[in-house]
Amino acid sequence: MTTMCDARHAAVTFLEQNAELLAADSLDPVVAAIKLYREETEVLDTALRDEGAFKLPVESWTPQVQRREQHILSQASELEEAAIAQIEKALAGISP
Protein backbone atom coordinates (compact mmCIF):
# COMPACT_ATOMS: atom_id res chain seq x y z
CA MET A 1 0.00 0.00 0.00
CA THR A 2 2.81 2.40 0.83
CA THR A 3 4.35 1.89 -2.62
CA MET A 4 1.02 2.52 -4.31
CA CYS A 5 0.53 5.71 -2.33
CA ASP A 6 4.10 6.90 -2.93
CA ALA A 7 3.68 6.31 -6.67
CA ARG A 8 0.58 8.54 -6.77
CA HIS A 9 2.39 11.29 -4.86
CA ALA A 10 5.22 10.99 -7.39
CA ALA A 11 2.71 11.23 -10.26
CA VAL A 12 1.36 14.51 -8.85
CA THR A 13 4.87 15.92 -8.51
CA PHE A 14 5.93 14.77 -11.98
CA LEU A 15 2.84 16.14 -13.69
CA GLU A 16 3.05 19.46 -11.84
CA GLN A 17 6.70 19.88 -12.74
CA ASN A 18 6.19 19.02 -16.41
CA ALA A 19 2.73 20.37 -17.25
CA GLU A 20 4.20 23.62 -18.56
CA LEU A 21 5.95 21.67 -21.32
CA LEU A 22 2.63 20.76 -22.90
CA ALA A 23 0.66 22.61 -25.51
CA ALA A 24 -2.40 24.47 -24.26
CA ASP A 25 -4.86 21.87 -25.56
CA SER A 26 -3.12 19.15 -23.53
CA LEU A 27 -2.78 21.20 -20.38
CA ASP A 28 -6.39 21.04 -19.15
CA PRO A 29 -6.49 17.22 -19.07
CA VAL A 30 -3.16 17.13 -17.23
CA VAL A 31 -4.44 19.61 -14.65
CA ALA A 32 -7.51 17.37 -14.24
CA ALA A 33 -5.24 14.31 -13.82
CA ILE A 34 -3.22 16.13 -11.16
CA LYS A 35 -6.40 16.90 -9.25
CA LEU A 36 -7.56 13.27 -9.50
CA TYR A 37 -4.20 11.87 -8.42
CA ARG A 38 -4.09 14.31 -5.51
CA GLU A 39 -7.55 13.13 -4.44
CA GLU A 40 -6.40 9.52 -4.75
CA THR A 41 -3.38 10.21 -2.53
CA GLU A 42 -5.71 11.64 0.11
CA VAL A 43 -7.80 8.46 0.03
CA LEU A 44 -4.73 6.23 0.22
CA ASP A 45 -3.05 8.37 2.89
CA THR A 46 -6.15 7.93 5.05
CA ALA A 47 -5.82 4.17 4.80
CA LEU A 48 -2.19 4.33 5.84
CA ARG A 49 -2.79 6.77 8.70
CA ASP A 50 -5.74 4.95 10.21
CA GLU A 51 -5.55 1.57 11.82
CA GLY A 52 -7.02 -1.01 9.51
CA ALA A 53 -6.39 -3.99 7.31
CA PHE A 54 -3.30 -2.53 5.70
CA LYS A 55 -1.54 -2.65 9.08
CA LEU A 56 -2.88 -6.03 10.15
CA PRO A 57 -2.23 -9.61 9.01
CA VAL A 58 -4.99 -10.84 6.68
CA GLU A 59 -6.06 -13.47 9.21
CA SER A 60 -7.11 -10.76 11.65
CA TRP A 61 -9.33 -8.78 9.26
CA THR A 62 -12.88 -8.49 10.53
CA PRO A 63 -15.75 -8.11 8.06
CA GLN A 64 -15.93 -4.42 9.03
CA VAL A 65 -12.22 -3.91 8.25
CA GLN A 66 -12.61 -5.81 4.97
CA ARG A 67 -15.52 -3.58 3.89
CA ARG A 68 -13.60 -0.43 4.81
CA GLU A 69 -10.50 -1.44 2.89
CA GLN A 70 -12.57 -2.59 -0.10
CA HIS A 71 -14.23 0.83 -0.12
CA ILE A 72 -10.86 2.61 -0.01
CA LEU A 73 -9.45 0.50 -2.83
CA SER A 74 -12.61 0.93 -4.88
CA GLN A 75 -12.38 4.72 -4.51
CA ALA A 76 -8.70 4.65 -5.44
CA SER A 77 -9.41 2.49 -8.48
CA GLU A 78 -12.14 4.86 -9.73
CA LEU A 79 -9.87 7.88 -9.30
CA GLU A 80 -6.99 6.06 -11.00
CA GLU A 81 -9.18 5.17 -13.97
CA ALA A 82 -10.34 8.77 -14.32
CA ALA A 83 -6.77 10.11 -14.05
CA ILE A 84 -5.54 7.71 -16.72
CA ALA A 85 -8.38 8.78 -19.01
CA GLN A 86 -7.27 12.40 -18.60
CA ILE A 87 -3.65 11.51 -19.36
CA GLU A 88 -4.77 9.61 -22.46
CA LYS A 89 -6.74 12.69 -23.52
CA ALA A 90 -3.64 14.87 -23.03
CA LEU A 91 -1.50 12.42 -25.03
CA ALA A 92 -4.04 12.43 -27.86
CA GLY A 93 -3.53 16.19 -28.12
CA ILE A 94 0.20 15.84 -28.65
CA SER A 95 1.12 15.65 -32.30
CA PRO A 96 3.63 12.93 -33.23
N, C-alpha and C positions, 0 to 999 in steps of 0.2 A: 504494500500500500504506500509506503514512504516513497519508493521509486516512482510509482505512478503519479503521486502528488508533486514530487520534485520535477518530473518531466513536464507537467502542466505549468508550473511556475517558470521553468526554463522557456517554454513556448511563449508565454506572455512577454518575457524579457526579450527574446529573440525578435518577435514580431514588432514590439515597440521600437527596438533599436534599428530595425530595417524597414519599417513601413515607409519612411521618407524616400526610399529608393524606388518605390513603385509609381507608376503613372496614376493620375488622378482617378481614372475609372476602376482601378484595382484597389485603391486606398480604402474606400468605404467597406468592402467586404472584409478587409484585413482588420479594420477598426472593430467591426462586428465580431470577428473571430477572437480578437483580444478580449473583448468584453465577455464573450462566452467562456473562454479559457479562464479568465479571472473568476467568474462565477463558479466554474467547476473546481478551481483551487479552494474556494471558500467552502464548498460542500465537502471536499476531501480533507481539508484541514480540520473541519469539525469532527470527522470520523477519527482522525489521529489524536486530537486533543481530548476527546471524551473517552471514557472507559467504554469498551464494547468489544465486539468480536475480533476486531483487528489487533487487540492486545491480549486476547485469550486463546488458549488451545481450542481447536475445533470441537473437541469432546465436551467442552464446558459451555458451549453456546446454548442458551435457552431459546425457546421459540420467539420470545420477545426480542432478544438480541439478533436472531436470524432475520426477523422482519425488518428491524431497524437498518441492519447492514445491507439487506437487499434493496431497501428504499434508497439508501445513499448511493449504492452502485448503479441503480436504475437512473437516478438523477444525473450522475456523472456520465453515464452512457448517452443519455439524451443530449446533454450539453456538448459532449465530445462529437456526436454525430452532427449537430448543428454547426459547430466550429469547423469541422472538416468540410461541410458543404460551403461555408463561406470562403474557406481557403481555395477550394476548387473553383468557386466563382471568380476569385481574384486571379488565379492562374489562367483561367479562360480569357481574361482580359489582357494578358501579356502576349504580345505578338512574338512568334518564333524568330 
